Amino acid sequence: MYRRFVKRLLDFVVSLLALVILIPLILVIACLVALNLGTPVLFSQERPGKNERIFKMYKFRTMTNARDQAGNLLPDSQRLTPFGAFLRSTSLDELPELWNIVKGDMSLIGPRPLLVEYLDLYTSHQRKRHSVRPGLTGLAQISGRNAISWEEKFDFDVQYVESISFWKDCQILIKTILKVLVREGIHSASSDTMEKFYGSEK
């Protein structure tokens, strides 16, 4: 009952209320992004959602468009500004995803939506993460965020999919808030964000 009907209803109501309440903060962040990084203030990218349906996900921009002499974008570590790093560490860059939740592309809780290019790299076990809507936060995020390996992250995603419940979602939401406050697990062991996924050993 919760998984099929109540979860989506709660997602819609809570995310819509959050958008209304947070409009002043969202506008302030949008202005600061424009001043610090220029326009557009939003970063959009196609991501796979439930049943691998592709949707466009929105976030606040955190990196510049700096390029090398050949016109190629510089590495993330060189384009990520201190202001952008602050937005990421506080998860403020994720606020526009509330609109994705209202639209039904995403859920408050679920496996994070990753790159479309990873779709052909998943094992059959890992692919189970796409049987539900992707989330603003999830079990993997409260269990290490970017500090754990891809395989560990996918295992947490599948574990969540196989045991969805109202109380588990409440626990994940509360723990997410605590994790954000202490800014834990923001970086991987060797990157300012997360290393690219190249597939797991089958």
BAVO-229203 format. One line per 8 residues: number of its first residue (from 1); their letters; for each residue z, x, y of N, C-alpha, C. Coordinates in Angstrom, 1 decimal. Layout:
! residues N
NUM) a) Z X Y Z X Y Z X Y  ...
END
This chain:
! residues 202
1) myrrfvkr) 0.0 0.8 -1.2 0.0 0.0 0.0 0.0 0.9 1.3  0.9 1.8 1.3 1.0 2.7 2.5 -0.3 3.5 2.6  -0.7 4.1 1.6 -1.9 5.0 1.6 -3.1 4.2 2.0  -3.3 3.0 1.5 -4.5 2.2 1.7 -4.6 1.5 3.0  -3.4 1.0 3.5 -3.5 0.1 4.7 -2.5 0.6 5.8  -1.3 0.8 5.5 -0.2 1.1 6.5 -0.5 2.4 7.2  -0.9 3.4 6.5 -1.1 4.7 7.1 -2.1 4.7 8.3  -3.2 4.0 8.0 -4.3 4.0 9.1 -3.8 3.1 10.3
9) lldfvvsl) -3.1 2.1 10.0 -2.5 1.2 11.1 -1.6 2.0 12.0  -0.7 2.8 11.3 0.3 3.6 12.1 -0.4 4.7 12.8  -1.4 5.3 12.2 -2.2 6.3 12.9 -2.8 5.8 14.2  -3.4 4.6 14.1 -4.1 4.0 15.3 -3.0 3.7 16.4  -2.0 3.0 16.0 -1.0 2.6 17.0 -0.3 3.8 17.7  0.2 4.7 16.8 0.9 5.9 17.4 0.0 6.8 18.2  -1.2 7.1 17.8 -2.1 8.0 18.5 -2.5 7.3 19.8  -2.8 6.0 19.8 -3.2 5.3 21.0 -2.0 5.3 22.1
17) lalvilip) -0.8 5.1 21.6 0.4 5.1 22.5 0.6 6.5 23.0  0.4 7.5 22.2 0.6 8.9 22.6 -0.5 9.3 23.7  -1.7 8.8 23.5 -2.7 9.1 24.5 -2.4 8.5 25.8  -1.9 7.3 25.8 -1.5 6.6 27.1 -0.4 7.3 27.7  0.6 7.7 27.0 1.8 8.3 27.5 1.5 9.7 28.0  0.6 10.4 27.3 0.3 11.8 27.6 -0.8 12.0 28.6  -1.4 11.0 29.1 -2.5 11.1 30.0 -2.2 12.0 31.2  -1.1 12.0 31.9 -0.8 12.9 32.9 -0.8 14.4 32.5
25) lilviacl) -0.2 14.7 31.3 -0.2 16.0 30.8 -1.6 16.5 30.4  -2.4 15.6 29.8 -3.7 15.9 29.4 -4.6 16.2 30.6  -4.4 15.5 31.7 -5.2 15.7 32.9 -4.8 17.1 33.5  -3.5 17.4 33.5 -3.1 18.7 34.0 -3.7 19.8 33.2  -3.6 19.7 31.9 -4.1 20.8 31.0 -5.6 20.9 31.2  -6.4 19.8 31.4 -7.8 19.8 31.6 -8.1 20.6 32.9  -7.3 20.4 34.0 -7.5 21.1 35.2 -7.3 22.6 35.1  -6.2 22.9 34.3 -5.8 24.3 34.1 -6.9 25.0 33.3
33) valnlgtp) -7.4 24.3 32.3 -8.5 24.9 31.5 -9.7 25.2 32.4  -10.1 24.2 33.2 -11.2 24.4 34.1 -11.0 25.6 35.1  -9.8 25.8 35.6 -9.5 26.9 36.5 -9.5 28.2 35.8  -9.0 28.2 34.6 -8.8 29.5 33.9 -10.0 29.9 33.0  -10.7 28.9 32.5 -11.8 29.2 31.5 -13.1 28.6 31.9  -13.1 27.8 32.9 -14.3 27.1 33.4 -14.6 25.9 32.6  -15.8 25.4 32.7 -16.2 24.2 32.0 -17.2 24.5 31.0  -17.4 23.6 30.0 -16.6 22.3 29.8 -15.2 22.6 29.3
41) vlfsqerp) -14.3 21.7 29.6 -12.9 21.9 29.3 -12.6 21.6 27.8  -13.5 20.9 27.2 -13.3 20.5 25.8 -14.2 21.3 24.9  -13.7 21.7 23.7 -14.4 22.4 22.7 -14.7 21.4 21.6  -15.9 21.2 21.2 -16.2 20.2 20.2 -17.0 20.9 19.1  -16.7 20.5 17.8 -17.4 21.1 16.7 -17.4 20.2 15.5  -18.5 20.2 14.8 -18.6 19.3 13.6 -17.7 19.8 12.5  -17.0 18.9 11.9 -16.1 19.2 10.8 -16.2 18.1 9.7  -16.0 18.4 8.5 -16.0 17.4 7.4 -14.7 16.6 7.4
49) gknerifk) -14.9 15.3 7.3 -13.7 14.4 7.2 -13.6 13.8 5.8  -13.0 12.6 5.7 -12.8 11.9 4.4 -14.2 11.8 3.7  -14.2 12.1 2.4 -15.4 12.1 1.6 -16.5 13.0 2.1  -16.1 14.0 2.9 -17.0 15.0 3.4 -17.9 14.5 4.4  -17.6 13.3 5.1 -18.4 12.8 6.1 -18.2 13.6 7.4  -19.3 14.0 8.0 -19.2 14.9 9.1 -18.9 14.2 10.4  -17.9 14.7 11.2 -17.6 14.1 12.5 -17.4 15.2 13.5  -17.4 14.8 14.8 -17.2 15.8 15.8 -15.8 15.8 16.3
57) mykfrtmt) -15.1 17.0 16.1 -13.7 17.1 16.5 -13.6 17.7 17.9  -12.6 17.2 18.6 -12.4 17.7 20.0 -11.1 18.4 20.2  -11.1 19.5 20.9 -9.9 20.3 21.3 -10.1 20.8 22.7  -9.0 21.2 23.3 -9.1 21.9 24.6 -9.7 23.3 24.3  -10.5 23.8 25.2 -11.1 25.1 25.1 -10.1 26.2 25.3  -10.1 27.2 24.4 -9.1 28.3 24.6 -9.7 29.7 24.7  -11.1 29.7 24.6 -11.7 31.0 24.6 -12.9 31.0 25.7  -13.2 32.2 26.2 -14.3 32.3 27.1 -15.6 32.4 26.3
65) nardqagn) -16.7 32.4 27.0 -18.0 32.5 26.4 -18.6 33.9 26.5  -17.7 34.9 26.6 -18.1 36.3 26.8 -19.0 36.8 25.7  -20.1 37.5 26.0 -21.1 37.9 25.0 -21.3 39.4 25.2  -21.9 40.1 24.2 -22.2 41.5 24.3 -23.6 41.6 24.9  -24.1 42.8 25.0 -25.4 43.0 25.7 -26.6 42.4 24.9  -26.4 42.1 23.7 -27.5 41.4 22.9 -27.4 39.9 23.0  -26.4 39.4 23.7 -26.2 38.0 23.8 -25.4 37.3 22.8  -24.8 38.1 21.9 -23.9 37.6 20.8 -22.5 37.4 21.4
73) llpdsqrl) -21.9 36.3 20.9 -20.5 36.1 21.3 -19.6 37.2 20.8  -18.6 37.6 21.7 -17.7 38.7 21.3 -16.7 38.1 20.3  -16.0 39.0 19.5 -15.0 38.5 18.5 -14.0 37.6 19.2  -13.4 36.7 18.4 -12.4 35.8 18.9 -11.3 36.5 19.7  -10.8 37.6 19.1 -9.7 38.3 19.7 -10.0 38.8 21.2  -11.3 39.0 21.5 -11.7 39.5 22.8 -12.0 38.3 23.7  -12.2 37.1 23.2 -12.5 36.0 24.0 -11.3 35.1 24.2  -10.3 35.3 23.4 -9.0 34.5 23.5 -8.2 35.0 24.7
81) tpfgaflr) -8.0 34.2 25.7 -7.3 34.6 26.9 -5.8 34.4 26.7  -4.9 35.0 27.5 -3.5 34.7 27.4 -3.2 33.2 27.6  -3.9 32.5 28.5 -3.7 31.1 28.7 -4.2 30.3 27.5  -5.3 30.7 26.9 -5.8 30.1 25.7 -4.8 30.3 24.5  -4.2 31.5 24.4 -3.3 31.8 23.4 -2.0 31.0 23.5  -1.6 30.7 24.8 -0.5 29.8 25.0 -0.8 28.4 24.6  -2.0 27.9 24.9 -2.3 26.6 24.4 -2.3 26.5 22.9  -2.8 27.5 22.2 -2.8 27.5 20.8 -1.3 27.6 20.2
89) stsldelp) -0.5 28.4 20.8 0.8 28.6 20.2 1.7 27.4 20.4  1.4 26.6 21.4 2.2 25.4 21.7 1.5 24.2 21.1  0.3 24.4 20.5 -0.6 23.3 19.9 -1.0 22.3 21.0  -0.9 22.6 22.3 -1.4 21.7 23.3 -2.9 21.6 23.3  -3.6 22.6 22.7 -5.1 22.5 22.6 -5.5 21.4 21.6  -4.6 20.9 20.8 -4.9 19.9 19.8 -4.8 18.5 20.4  -4.3 18.3 21.6 -4.1 16.9 22.1 -5.4 16.0 22.1  -6.6 16.6 22.4 -7.8 15.7 22.4 -8.1 15.1 21.0
97) elwnivkg) -7.5 15.7 19.9 -7.7 15.2 18.6 -7.0 13.8 18.4  -6.2 13.4 19.3 -5.6 12.1 19.2 -6.7 11.1 19.3  -7.8 11.4 20.1 -8.9 10.5 20.2 -9.6 10.4 18.9  -9.7 11.5 18.2 -10.3 11.5 16.8 -9.5 10.6 15.9  -8.2 10.5 16.1 -7.4 9.7 15.2 -7.6 8.2 15.6  -7.6 7.9 16.9 -7.9 6.5 17.3 -9.2 6.0 16.7  -10.2 6.9 16.7 -11.6 6.5 16.2 -11.6 6.4 14.7  -10.6 6.9 14.0 -10.6 6.8 12.6 -11.2 8.1 11.9
105) dmsligpr) -11.6 9.1 12.6 -12.1 10.3 12.0 -11.0 11.1 11.4  -9.8 11.0 11.9 -8.6 11.8 11.5 -7.4 11.0 11.3  -6.4 11.6 10.8 -5.1 11.0 10.6 -4.0 11.9 11.3  -2.8 11.3 11.6 -1.8 12.2 12.1 -1.4 13.3 11.1  -1.3 12.9 9.8 -0.9 13.8 8.8 -2.0 13.9 7.7  -2.4 15.1 7.3 -3.4 15.3 6.3 -3.9 16.7 6.3  -4.7 17.1 5.4 -5.3 18.5 5.4 -6.0 18.7 6.7  -5.9 19.9 7.3 -6.6 20.2 8.6 -8.1 20.2 8.3
113) pllveyld) -8.9 19.7 9.2 -10.4 19.7 9.1 -10.9 21.1 9.3  -11.6 21.7 8.4 -12.1 23.0 8.5 -13.6 23.1 8.8  -14.2 24.2 8.7 -15.6 24.4 9.0 -16.6 23.7 8.0  -17.7 23.2 8.5 -18.7 22.6 7.6 -19.2 23.6 6.6  -19.4 24.9 7.1 -19.9 25.9 6.2 -19.1 26.3 5.0  -17.8 25.8 5.0 -17.0 26.1 3.8 -17.2 25.1 2.7  -17.9 24.0 2.9 -18.0 22.9 1.9 -18.6 23.4 0.6  -19.5 24.4 0.6 -20.1 24.9 -0.6 -19.2 25.9 -1.3
121) lytshqrk) -18.1 26.3 -0.7 -17.3 27.4 -1.2 -16.1 26.9 -2.0  -15.8 25.6 -1.9 -14.6 25.1 -2.5 -14.7 25.0 -4.0  -13.6 25.2 -4.7 -13.5 24.8 -6.1 -13.4 23.3 -6.2  -13.5 22.8 -7.4 -13.3 21.3 -7.6 -11.9 20.9 -7.2  -11.0 21.8 -7.5 -9.6 21.5 -7.2 -9.4 21.4 -5.6  -9.9 22.4 -4.9 -9.8 22.5 -3.5 -10.5 21.3 -2.8  -11.6 20.9 -3.4 -12.4 19.8 -2.8 -11.7 18.5 -2.7  -10.6 18.4 -3.5 -9.8 17.1 -3.5 -9.2 16.9 -2.1
129) rhsvrpgl) -9.1 17.9 -1.3 -8.5 17.8 0.1 -9.3 16.8 0.9  -10.6 16.6 0.5 -11.5 15.7 1.3 -11.4 14.3 0.8  -10.5 13.9 0.0 -10.4 12.5 -0.5 -9.6 11.7 0.4  -9.0 12.3 1.5 -8.3 11.6 2.5 -8.8 12.0 3.9  -8.4 11.3 4.9 -8.7 11.7 6.3 -8.0 13.0 6.6  -8.7 14.0 7.3 -8.0 15.2 7.7 -7.0 14.9 8.8  -6.0 15.8 8.9 -4.9 15.5 9.8 -4.7 16.4 11.0  -4.0 15.9 12.0 -3.6 16.7 13.1 -2.6 17.8 12.7
137) tglaqisg) -1.8 17.5 11.7 -1.0 18.5 11.0 -0.8 18.1 9.6  -0.3 19.0 8.8 -0.2 18.7 7.4 0.8 19.5 6.7  0.9 19.4 5.4 1.9 20.1 4.6 1.7 21.6 4.7  0.4 22.1 4.7 0.1 23.5 4.8 0.6 24.1 6.1  0.5 23.2 7.2 0.9 23.7 8.5 2.5 23.9 8.6  3.2 23.1 7.9 4.7 23.3 8.0 5.2 24.3 6.9  4.2 24.8 6.1 4.5 25.7 5.0 4.0 27.1 5.3  3.6 27.4 6.5 3.2 28.7 6.9 2.1 28.8 7.9
145) rnaiswee) 1.4 27.7 8.1 0.3 27.6 9.1 -0.7 28.7 8.8  -1.0 29.6 9.7 -2.0 30.6 9.5 -1.5 31.9 8.8  -0.2 31.9 8.5 0.4 33.1 7.9 0.3 33.1 6.4  -0.2 32.0 5.8 -0.3 32.0 4.4 -1.8 32.1 4.0  -2.1 32.5 2.7 -3.5 32.7 2.3 -4.2 31.3 2.2  -5.6 31.4 2.2 -6.4 30.2 2.0 -6.0 29.5 0.7  -5.8 30.2 -0.3 -5.5 29.6 -1.6 -4.2 28.8 -1.6  -3.2 29.4 -0.9 -1.9 28.7 -0.8 -2.1 27.5 0.1
153) kfdfdvqy) -2.9 27.6 1.1 -3.1 26.5 2.1 -3.8 25.3 1.3  -4.8 25.6 0.5 -5.5 24.6 -0.2 -4.6 23.9 -1.2  -3.8 24.7 -1.9 -2.8 24.2 -2.8 -1.9 23.2 -2.2  -1.4 23.5 -1.0 -0.5 22.6 -0.3 -1.3 21.3 0.1  -2.6 21.5 0.5 -3.4 20.3 0.9 -3.5 19.3 -0.3  -3.8 19.9 -1.5 -4.0 19.0 -2.7 -2.7 18.4 -3.1  -1.6 19.2 -3.0 -0.3 18.7 -3.3 0.0 17.5 -2.4  -0.4 17.5 -1.1 -0.1 16.4 -0.2 -1.0 15.2 -0.6
161) vesisfwk) -2.3 15.4 -0.9 -3.2 14.3 -1.3 -2.6 13.6 -2.5  -2.1 14.3 -3.4 -1.6 13.7 -4.7 -0.2 13.0 -4.6  0.4 13.2 -3.4 1.8 12.6 -3.3 2.0 12.0 -1.9  1.0 11.3 -1.3 1.2 10.7 0.0 2.2 9.6 0.0  3.1 9.7 1.0 4.1 8.6 1.1 4.5 8.6 2.6  5.1 7.4 3.0 5.6 7.3 4.4 6.6 8.3 4.7  7.6 8.5 3.8 8.7 9.4 4.0 8.2 10.9 4.1  7.2 11.2 3.3 6.7 12.6 3.3 6.0 12.8 4.7
169) dcqilikt) 5.2 11.8 5.2 4.6 11.9 6.5 5.6 12.1 7.6  6.7 11.3 7.5 7.7 11.5 8.5 8.4 12.9 8.5  8.6 13.4 7.3 9.2 14.7 7.2 8.2 15.8 7.8  6.9 15.7 7.4 6.0 16.6 7.9 5.9 16.6 9.4  5.9 15.4 10.0 5.8 15.2 11.5 7.0 15.9 12.2  8.2 15.6 11.6 9.4 16.2 12.2 9.4 17.7 12.1  9.0 18.2 10.9 9.0 19.7 10.7 7.9 20.4 11.6  6.8 19.6 11.8 5.8 20.2 12.7 6.3 20.4 14.1
177) ilkvlvre) 7.0 19.4 14.6 7.6 19.5 15.9 8.5 20.8 16.0  9.3 21.0 15.0 10.2 22.1 15.0 9.4 23.4 14.9  8.4 23.5 14.1 7.5 24.7 14.0 6.9 25.0 15.3  6.4 24.0 16.0 5.7 24.2 17.3 6.7 24.8 18.3  7.9 24.2 18.3 8.9 24.7 19.3 9.2 26.2 19.1  9.3 26.6 17.8 9.6 28.1 17.6 8.3 28.9 17.5  7.1 28.3 17.6 5.8 28.9 17.5 5.7 29.8 16.3  6.0 29.3 15.1 6.0 30.0 13.9 4.6 29.9 13.1
185) gihsassd) 4.2 31.0 12.6 3.0 31.0 11.7 1.7 30.9 12.5  1.7 31.3 13.8 0.5 31.1 14.6 -0.7 32.0 14.1  -0.3 33.3 13.8 -1.3 34.3 13.5 -1.3 34.6 12.0  -2.5 35.0 11.5 -2.5 35.5 10.1 -2.1 36.9 10.1  -2.1 37.6 9.0 -1.7 38.9 8.9 -2.6 39.9 9.6  -3.9 39.6 9.8 -4.8 40.5 10.4 -5.7 39.9 11.5  -5.3 38.7 12.0 -6.2 38.1 13.0 -5.4 37.3 13.9  -5.9 37.1 15.1 -5.3 36.3 16.1 -5.3 34.8 15.8
193) tmekfygs) -6.2 34.4 14.9 -6.3 33.0 14.5 -6.2 33.0 12.9  -7.3 32.8 12.2 -7.2 32.8 10.8 -8.5 33.4 10.3  -8.4 34.3 9.2 -9.6 35.0 8.7 -10.6 33.9 8.2  -11.8 34.3 8.2 -12.9 33.4 7.7 -12.7 33.3 6.1  -13.0 32.1 5.6 -12.9 31.8 4.2 -14.2 32.1 3.5  -14.2 32.9 2.5 -15.4 33.3 1.8 -15.5 32.8 0.4  -14.5 31.9 0.0 -14.5 31.4 -1.3 -13.4 32.0 -2.2  -13.0 31.3 -3.2 -12.0 31.8 -4.1 -12.6 32.2 -5.4
201) ek) -11.9 33.0 -6.1 -12.4 33.4 -7.5 -12.3 32.2 -8.4  -13.4 31.8 -9.0 -13.5 30.6 -9.8 -12.8 30.9 -11.2
END
